Amino acid sequence: MKTIAQQLNIKDFPFIIKDKNSKQTYFEASYGYWVKREYDKIGNQTYHEDSKGYWSKREFDSNGKRTYYEDSNGYWSKREYDSNSNQTYYENSKGYWSKQKFDKNGFETYYENSDGVIIDNRPKVTFTIKEIADKLGVAVESLRIKE
């Protein structure tokens, strides 16, 4: 099968084709190596293929964050994000995963992964017995702690 440059009888290399946004969609070297690329409407590369048979696909959310990746070697990964674009979940084809939670300021409050790592930074709420009685509107003496 002839390359694009061979079909067009191109003699000047590298031969490059760009889209309307000046993104390189095709590259070819003088020795026949080529690369094809595709992009989404906001400029993220969604597809890559080359003359050696390697390819990769990517998907992105509306904020431009990568949500999926897959390639011809059988590797894949998935990502999820919260409404503030913090990554809350990751998983890949090698069996690794991680989960995160964030507070409204973007501070990571919880992390867990498939290696057994757990980091819990959630705020701990503590009250004195008097504070509890005051919140309930009762006398401290009326509170009983069950054993």
Secondary structure as a PSIPRED ss2 file (coil, helix, strand):
# PSIPRED VFORMAT (PSIPRED V4.0)

   1 M C   1.000  0.000  0.000
   2 K C   1.000  0.000  0.000
   3 T C   1.000  0.000  0.000
   4 I H   0.000  1.000  0.000
   5 A H   0.000  1.000  0.000
   6 Q H   0.000  1.000  0.000
   7 Q H   0.000  1.000  0.000
   8 L C   1.000  0.000  0.000
   9 N C   1.000  0.000  0.000
  10 I C   1.000  0.000  0.000
  11 K C   1.000  0.000  0.000
  12 D C   1.000  0.000  0.000
  13 F C   1.000  0.000  0.000
  14 P C   1.000  0.000  0.000
  15 F E   0.000  0.000  1.000
  16 I E   0.000  0.000  1.000
  17 I E   0.000  0.000  1.000
  18 K E   0.000  0.000  1.000
  19 D C   1.000  0.000  0.000
  20 K C   1.000  0.000  0.000
  21 N C   1.000  0.000  0.000
  22 S C   1.000  0.000  0.000
  23 K C   1.000  0.000  0.000
  24 Q E   0.000  0.000  1.000
  25 T E   0.000  0.000  1.000
  26 Y E   0.000  0.000  1.000
  27 F E   0.000  0.000  1.000
  28 E E   0.000  0.000  1.000
  29 A C   1.000  0.000  0.000
  30 S C   1.000  0.000  0.000
  31 Y C   1.000  0.000  0.000
  32 G C   1.000  0.000  0.000
  33 Y C   1.000  0.000  0.000
  34 W E   0.000  0.000  1.000
  35 V E   0.000  0.000  1.000
  36 K E   0.000  0.000  1.000
  37 R E   0.000  0.000  1.000
  38 E E   0.000  0.000  1.000
  39 Y E   0.000  0.000  1.000
  40 D C   1.000  0.000  0.000
  41 K C   1.000  0.000  0.000
  42 I C   1.000  0.000  0.000
  43 G C   1.000  0.000  0.000
  44 N C   1.000  0.000  0.000
  45 Q E   0.000  0.000  1.000
  46 T E   0.000  0.000  1.000
  47 Y E   0.000  0.000  1.000
  48 H E   0.000  0.000  1.000
  49 E E   0.000  0.000  1.000
  50 D E   0.000  0.000  1.000
  51 S C   1.000  0.000  0.000
  52 K C   1.000  0.000  0.000
  53 G C   1.000  0.000  0.000
  54 Y C   1.000  0.000  0.000
  55 W E   0.000  0.000  1.000
  56 S E   0.000  0.000  1.000
  57 K E   0.000  0.000  1.000
  58 R E   0.000  0.000  1.000
  59 E E   0.000  0.000  1.000
  60 F E   0.000  0.000  1.000
  61 D C   1.000  0.000  0.000
  62 S C   1.000  0.000  0.000
  63 N C   1.000  0.000  0.000
  64 G C   1.000  0.000  0.000
  65 K C   1.000  0.000  0.000
  66 R E   0.000  0.000  1.000
  67 T E   0.000  0.000  1.000
  68 Y E   0.000  0.000  1.000
  69 Y E   0.000  0.000  1.000
  70 E E   0.000  0.000  1.000
  71 D E   0.000  0.000  1.000
  72 S C   1.000  0.000  0.000
  73 N C   1.000  0.000  0.000
  74 G C   1.000  0.000  0.000
  75 Y C   1.000  0.000  0.000
  76 W E   0.000  0.000  1.000
  77 S E   0.000  0.000  1.000
  78 K E   0.000  0.000  1.000
  79 R E   0.000  0.000  1.000
  80 E E   0.000  0.000  1.000
  81 Y E   0.000  0.000  1.000
  82 D C   1.000  0.000  0.000
  83 S C   1.000  0.000  0.000
  84 N C   1.000  0.000  0.000
  85 S C   1.000  0.000  0.000
  86 N C   1.000  0.000  0.000
  87 Q E   0.000  0.000  1.000
  88 T E   0.000  0.000  1.000
  89 Y E   0.000  0.000  1.000
  90 Y E   0.000  0.000  1.000
  91 E E   0.000  0.000  1.000
  92 N E   0.000  0.000  1.000
  93 S C   1.000  0.000  0.000
  94 K C   1.000  0.000  0.000
  95 G C   1.000  0.000  0.000
  96 Y C   1.000  0.000  0.000
  97 W E   0.000  0.000  1.000
  98 S E   0.000  0.000  1.000
  99 K E   0.000  0.000  1.000
 100 Q E   0.000  0.000  1.000
 101 K E   0.000  0.000  1.000
 102 F E   0.000  0.000  1.000
 103 D C   1.000  0.000  0.000
 104 K C   1.000  0.000  0.000
 105 N C   1.000  0.000  0.000
 106 G C   1.000  0.000  0.000
 107 F C   1.000  0.000  0.000
 108 E E   0.000  0.000  1.000
 109 T E   0.000  0.000  1.000
 110 Y E   0.000  0.000  1.000
 111 Y E   0.000  0.000  1.000
 112 E E   0.000  0.000  1.000
 113 N E   0.000  0.000  1.000
 114 S C   1.000  0.000  0.000
 115 D C   1.000  0.000  0.000
 116 G C   1.000  0.000  0.000
 117 V C   1.000  0.000  0.000
 118 I E   0.000  0.000  1.000
 119 I E   0.000  0.000  1.000
 120 D E   0.000  0.000  1.000
 121 N C   1.000  0.000  0.000
 122 R C   1.000  0.000  0.000
 123 P C   1.000  0.000  0.000
 124 K C   1.000  0.000  0.000
 125 V C   1.000  0.000  0.000
 126 T C   1.000  0.000  0.000
 127 F C   1.000  0.000  0.000
 128 T C   1.000  0.000  0.000
 129 I H   0.000  1.000  0.000
 130 K H   0.000  1.000  0.000
 131 E H   0.000  1.000  0.000
 132 I H   0.000  1.000  0.000
 133 A H   0.000  1.000  0.000
 134 D H   0.000  1.000  0.000
 135 K H   0.000  1.000  0.000
 136 L H   0.000  1.000  0.000
 137 G C   1.000  0.000  0.000
 138 V C   1.000  0.000  0.000
 139 A C   1.000  0.000  0.000
 140 V H   0.000  1.000  0.000
 141 E H   0.000  1.000  0.000
 142 S H   0.000  1.000  0.000
 143 L C   1.000  0.000  0.000
 144 R C   1.000  0.000  0.000
 145 I C   1.000  0.000  0.000
 146 K C   1.000  0.000  0.000
 147 E C   1.000  0.000  0.000
